Amino acid sequence: MRPAAEACSPTDPDGIGIGGLQARPAMDLRLLKGVTVMRTLGPGSVSSLLKIILDVIWYALWAVICLLALIGIAMLLLSFNSDIIDKIDLPELGDLGQRGPVLAAGLFAGSLYFTGINLIVGNLRRIGQTLTAGDPFHPDNIGRLRLIGLILAGLELGKWIFWGAVALLAPGIDRANGGWSLTTWFSVMVVFVLAEVFREGARLRGEAELTI
């Protein structure tokens, strides 16, 4: 039988005394040293990862916008040149001369819509740059958030105008996506509220810098 002092010594792996209780927190601290905590601001943080994702989306949207615009221009040119349509052996292009301008207008409207979305992504990229730099309350972010809110509202109004024109020019087309979007207008209000929060944060930061 081991002595009580030896059973409770810090070096005893089976000890249940004070030494054994103290060894477990020390082991937990050693394990926690190997765990990397992801930061939300600064280089190598979550904000820098979001900035990279926004960069990819920004370039991809520009590619989609250019593609839609080129297809729209091609359809518009083909619709006014029936000789080229006759040389192309595709039955689907038989009535392109009649539907070409309408399809081209739809493609141009789509390119404008995606341009608005890309402007939002561009402003989010600039906000992400300030977050990566560790300066979330940069004064320029206030105007960027307000611009995002205005673009969201403009896109929603543009959608109403587009579907209104479709109802006049092509009454038979389904208008399932042309109704009121409560989510969009709620998002507009949230963005403007965030702009005011950033404005107040920038003001407090300026006062703190003057105090220092």
WOLIN-V602206 format. One line per field, one symbol per residue. phi: phi as a letter, one per 20 degrees, with the letter a starting at -180 (. if undefined). psi: psi as a letter, one per 40 degrees, with the letter a starting at -180 (. if undefined). Layout:
phi: ???
psi: ???
This chain:
phi: .efffffeffeffefdefffffffgffffffffeeeefeecnfmdffffffffffffffffffffffffffffffffffecffffffeecffefdffeegfffffffffffffffffffffffffffffffffmcfefgfffffffffffffffffffffffffffffecffffdfddefdfffffffffffffffffffffffffffffff
psi: hiiddddeidehdeieaddddddddddddddddehhhhidiiieaddddddddddddddddddddddddddddddddddegddddddhghdeedfdddedddddddddddddddddddddddddddddddddefgdfhdddddddddddddddddddddddddddddddgdehhfdeeahhdddddddddddddddddddddddddddddd.
